[in-house]
Amino acid sequence: MTLVAEPQLEKAEAASLRTERIVELVQRQGALAVLGIVLVVGLVAYDNFRSFDNAATILVSAAPAALIALGMTFVIITGGIDLSVGSLYVLGGVLAAWASQYGVAAAFAVPLAVCGVFGLVQGLVIAYARLAPFIVTLAGLLGARGLMLALSNEGGTTYLVDPGAFKDFGKGELLGVKYSVYLVVVLFVIGMITLYRTRFGQSVYALGGSEDAARLMGVRIRGTQIKVYVLSGLLAGLAGAINAARLGSGVTVLGTGMELDAIAAVVVGGTLLTGGAGTLGGTIAGVLLLQVIQNLINQDGKITSAWQTVISGAFIALVVVAQTYLARLRRVASG
């Protein structure tokens, strides 16, 4: 009986392991596969979609969202959430445009400093007061939006970017691609090295997996929480700055819903909202997927802006449901 049962048990374990690996692969690379399919559809269906100018437009439009999603990935992997990034994004743009009169260094430093302080305060409250990140960052959203309105006379004043190196950065190109796209690529490479190859990155994963287990492993829980929210604030401010440089002004009506777009891109890319799992490669695939879908909708030209939002929301909901199912299937297979 034992001799017969052992091979059957080994086969069952092997099948369970294969299922777990397949589910993990789909969960991590699903966004990339769907992106490939959507790109093929676009190339076949629309002539304008094939142009280099259209590809460059997609990349430039995706740059600010990618920076925000980069910081959001770190936050969500820890099991947190940051709802303030949309307001920090528009605040960063206004501050950068205002500070551009003092030179390129000030145009970058001022929004980074202010938005970084917002992230620091939020991280300190979450880490030491033990309040829910949702509540703390919601307060940050309102605070940052209020500060932006105060600086811009309730949106009535639009600061223009002064001519100079900062504006040149926003308008400049290399090989037909804006400088901001190259900046995003460099920061994602640095982010990947940080997340996958450093002690801090391992602490981020450990904290999201289980706070109690991370504490037993010697992870600095509070320090890690504070750092990811500071990082998120800094990147949101930087995203606002590069967008102001591109547009030539600090537009005050931007940023509404930007935090939801960032969360959607991260989740579509395979990062679990419960924390403990996710990749930056998946995040960039998620950002590009959402941008390409938006571009295809615009190429079609028959769908109103209201229905565009409905379609995007339905797609995101479908992906979240699929991710939840895959996560449950993976737990069953590993159990």
C-alpha positions in Angstrom: 0.0 0.0 0.0 2.8 2.4 1.0 4.8 1.6 -2.2 1.8 2.3 -4.4 0.8 5.5 -2.5 4.2 7.1 -2.6 4.4 7.5 -6.5 0.9 8.8 -6.5 1.7 11.3 -3.9 4.8 12.4 -5.8 2.8 12.9 -9.0 0.2 15.0 -7.1 3.0 17.2 -5.6 4.6 17.6 -9.1 1.2 18.6 -10.6 0.6 21.0 -7.8 4.0 22.6 -8.3 3.5 22.9 -12.0 0.1 24.6 -11.4 1.7 27.0 -9.0 4.5 27.9 -11.4 2.0 28.5 -14.3 -0.2 30.7 -12.1 2.8 32.7 -10.9 4.0 33.2 -14.5 0.5 34.4 -15.7 0.2 36.6 -12.7 3.6 38.3 -13.2 3.7 38.3 -17.0 0.0 38.6 -17.9 0.2 42.4 -18.5 3.1 42.0 -20.8 1.2 39.3 -22.8 -1.9 41.4 -23.1 0.2 44.4 -24.0 1.6 42.4 -26.9 -1.8 41.3 -28.1 -3.2 44.9 -27.9 -0.2 46.2 -29.8 -0.7 43.7 -32.6 -4.4 44.7 -32.8 -3.5 48.4 -33.0 -0.8 47.8 -35.7 -3.3 45.8 -37.8 -6.4 48.0 -37.3 -5.0 51.6 -37.4 -2.5 53.1 -39.9 -1.7 56.0 -37.6 -0.9 53.7 -34.7 2.1 52.4 -36.6 3.9 55.7 -36.9 7.0 56.6 -34.8 5.4 59.9 -33.8 2.5 58.0 -32.2 4.8 55.6 -30.4 6.8 58.7 -29.1 3.5 60.3 -28.0 2.5 57.2 -26.0 5.9 57.1 -24.2 5.8 60.8 -23.4 2.3 60.6 -22.1 3.2 57.5 -20.0 6.3 59.1 -18.4 4.6 60.9 -15.4 2.2 58.0 -14.8 5.2 55.6 -14.8 7.1 57.7 -12.2 4.1 57.7 -9.9 3.5 54.0 -10.4 7.1 53.3 -9.6 6.7 54.8 -6.2 3.3 53.2 -5.8 4.7 49.8 -6.5 7.1 50.0 -3.4 4.2 51.2 -1.3 1.7 48.5 -2.4 4.3 45.7 -2.0 4.6 46.7 1.7 0.8 46.3 2.0 0.1 50.0 2.0 -1.5 52.5 -0.3 -0.9 56.1 -1.2 -3.9 58.2 -2.3 -2.0 61.5 -2.1 0.1 61.1 -5.3 -2.4 62.7 -7.6 -2.5 65.9 -5.6 1.3 65.8 -5.1 1.6 65.5 -8.8 -0.3 68.7 -9.6 1.4 70.5 -6.6 4.8 69.5 -7.9 3.9 70.9 -11.3 2.8 74.3 -9.8 5.9 74.5 -7.6 8.2 73.6 -10.4 6.7 76.3 -12.7 6.9 78.9 -10.0 10.5 78.0 -9.0 11.7 77.9 -12.6 12.3 81.7 -12.4 15.2 80.8 -10.1 16.8 78.3 -12.4 16.7 74.6 -13.3 18.0 73.4 -9.9 15.3 75.2 -8.0 12.6 74.0 -10.5 13.5 70.4 -9.6 14.5 70.9 -5.9 11.5 72.8 -4.7 8.8 70.2 -5.7 11.0 67.3 -4.6 11.5 68.9 -1.2 7.9 69.8 -0.6 6.4 66.6 -1.9 9.1 64.6 -0.1 8.1 66.3 3.2 4.5 65.3 2.5 5.6 61.7 2.1 7.8 61.9 5.2 4.9 63.1 7.4 2.6 60.5 6.0 5.2 57.8 6.6 5.8 58.9 10.2 2.1 59.0 11.0 1.5 55.5 9.5 4.6 54.0 11.2 4.3 55.6 14.7 0.6 56.3 15.1 -0.3 53.0 13.5 -3.1 54.6 11.5 -4.4 53.0 8.3 -2.5 54.2 5.2 -5.8 54.8 3.4 -6.9 57.4 6.0 -3.5 59.1 6.3 -2.9 59.5 2.6 -6.5 60.6 2.0 -5.7 63.5 4.4 -2.5 64.0 2.5 -4.5 64.2 -0.8 -6.7 66.9 0.7 -3.7 68.8 2.2 -1.7 68.8 -1.0 -4.6 69.9 -3.1 -5.4 72.7 -0.6 -1.8 73.9 -0.7 -1.8 73.9 -4.5 -5.0 76.0 -4.5 -3.6 78.4 -2.0 -0.4 78.9 -4.1 -2.4 79.4 -7.3 -5.2 81.6 -5.8 -7.7 78.8 -6.0 -6.6 77.8 -9.5 -6.9 81.3 -10.8 -3.2 81.9 -11.3 -1.2 79.7 -13.7 2.6 80.0 -13.4 4.5 79.8 -16.6 7.8 78.1 -16.9 10.6 80.6 -17.5 12.8 80.1 -20.6 15.9 78.3 -19.8 17.4 74.9 -19.0 14.3 73.6 -17.3 12.0 74.4 -20.2 14.6 73.0 -22.6 14.6 69.7 -20.6 10.8 69.4 -21.1 11.0 70.2 -24.9 14.3 68.5 -25.7 14.6 65.3 -27.6 17.3 62.6 -28.3 16.7 60.4 -31.3 13.1 61.7 -31.5 12.3 60.8 -27.9 11.8 63.3 -25.1 14.4 63.5 -22.3 11.7 62.7 -19.8 11.3 59.2 -21.2 15.1 58.5 -20.8 14.8 59.8 -17.2 12.0 57.3 -16.5 14.0 54.4 -17.9 17.0 55.3 -15.7 14.9 55.6 -12.6 13.2 52.2 -13.3 16.6 50.6 -13.6 17.7 52.1 -10.3 14.3 51.0 -8.8 14.8 47.4 -10.0 18.3 47.2 -8.6 17.0 48.7 -5.3 14.0 46.3 -5.1 15.7 43.1 -6.1 19.3 43.5 -5.0 19.4 45.5 -1.8 18.5 44.9 1.8 15.9 47.6 1.6 14.2 45.9 -1.3 14.1 42.6 0.6 12.6 44.5 3.6 9.8 45.8 1.4 8.8 42.3 0.3 9.2 40.9 3.8 7.0 43.6 5.3 4.3 43.0 2.7 4.4 39.3 3.2 3.9 39.4 7.0 4.8 42.2 9.4 5.2 39.8 12.3 7.6 37.5 10.3 9.5 40.6 9.0 10.0 41.8 12.6 11.3 38.4 13.6 13.7 38.6 10.6 15.1 41.9 12.0 13.4 44.1 9.4 13.1 47.8 10.5 9.3 48.0 10.1 8.9 51.7 10.8 12.0 52.7 8.8 10.8 50.7 5.8 7.3 52.2 5.9 8.7 55.8 6.2 11.1 55.3 3.3 8.5 53.9 0.8 6.1 56.9 1.5 9.0 59.4 1.1 9.9 57.7 -2.2 6.3 57.8 -3.4 6.1 61.6 -2.5 9.4 62.4 -4.2 8.5 60.6 -7.5 5.0 62.2 -7.6 6.7 65.6 -7.2 9.2 64.8 -9.9 6.4 63.6 -12.2 4.7 66.9 -11.8 7.9 68.8 -12.4 8.7 67.0 -15.7 5.1 67.5 -16.9 5.3 71.2 -16.1 8.5 71.4 -18.1 6.8 69.7 -21.0 3.7 71.8 -21.0 5.5 75.1 -20.2 3.2 75.9 -17.2 2.0 74.6 -13.9 -1.5 73.5 -14.9 -3.8 73.4 -11.8 -6.6 71.2 -13.2 -4.4 68.0 -13.6 -4.0 65.1 -11.2 -7.6 64.3 -10.5 -7.8 60.5 -10.4 -4.1 60.1 -11.0 -3.7 58.0 -7.9 -6.3 55.6 -9.1 -4.5 55.3 -12.5 -1.3 54.6 -10.7 -2.9 51.9 -8.5 -4.6 50.4 -11.5 -1.3 50.2 -13.5 0.5 48.6 -10.5 -2.3 46.0 -10.0 -2.6 45.3 -13.7 1.1 44.7 -13.7 0.7 41.8 -11.2 1.4 43.5 -7.8 -1.0 42.2 -5.2 -3.0 44.8 -3.3 -2.5 42.7 -0.2 1.3 43.2 -0.5 4.3 40.8 -0.5 4.4 40.3 -4.3 5.0 42.4 -7.4 7.6 43.5 -9.9 8.6 46.8 -11.5 8.7 45.1 -14.9 5.0 44.3 -14.5 4.3 47.8 -13.4 5.9 49.4 -16.5 3.9 46.9 -18.6 0.7 47.9 -16.8 1.4 51.6 -17.4 2.1 51.0 -21.1 -1.0 48.8 -21.5 -3.3 51.4 -20.1 -1.7 54.1 -22.2 -1.9 52.0 -25.4 -5.6 51.2 -24.7 -6.3 54.9 -24.3 -4.4 55.6 -27.5 -6.4 53.0 -29.4 -9.7 54.5 -28.1 -8.6 57.9 -29.4 -7.5 56.3 -32.7 -11.0 55.0 -33.1 -12.6 58.4 -32.6 -16.1 57.1 -32.2 -16.1 56.6 -28.4 -16.9 59.6 -26.2 -14.8 60.5 -23.2 -17.5 59.3 -20.8 -17.5 55.8 -22.4 -13.7 55.8 -22.5 -13.8 56.0 -18.7 -16.4 53.2 -18.5 -14.3 51.0 -20.7 -11.1 51.7 -18.8 -12.9 51.0 -15.5 -14.4 47.8 -16.7 -11.0 46.6 -17.9 -9.3 47.4 -14.6 -12.1 45.7 -12.7 -11.7 42.6 -14.9 -8.0 42.5 -14.2 -8.4 42.9 -10.5 -10.9 40.0 -10.4 -8.5 37.9 -12.4 -5.6 38.7 -10.1 -7.6 37.8 -7.1 -8.6 34.5 -8.6 -5.0 33.7 -9.6 -3.8 34.6 -6.1 -6.4 32.3 -4.6 -5.5 29.5 -7.1 -1.8 29.9 -6.2 -2.5 29.6 -2.5 -4.5 26.4 -3.1 -1.7 25.0 -5.3 1.0 25.8 -2.7 -1.1 24.5 0.1 
